[in-house]
Amino acid sequence: MGTSDETTVSERGGVTIPSEIREALSIEAGDKIRWTVEEGDVMVEVVHQREGVFDDFEPMSMGGDGGTAHNTSGEER
């Protein structure tokens, strides 16, 4: 059986995600919540926002002076 809890919607439409659910889903400040309604049911999906996910990648030189636009194949436009 999963985790369940109940919260109250504020006057401005906000809700607080209970701490037990935040911990179970590793929800952190800055993460987004995607709401989908299908046939009267609501589905909630966590969209994790993590800073620095590309920190391990080295920048790739595309040639030129850095101010030139390139398409995805590296060709100058």
Secondary structure, DSSP 8 states (H G I E B T S, - for coil): ----------TTS-----HHHHHHTT--TT-EEEEEEETTEEEEEEE---TTTTTTS-----STTS-S-B-TTS-B-
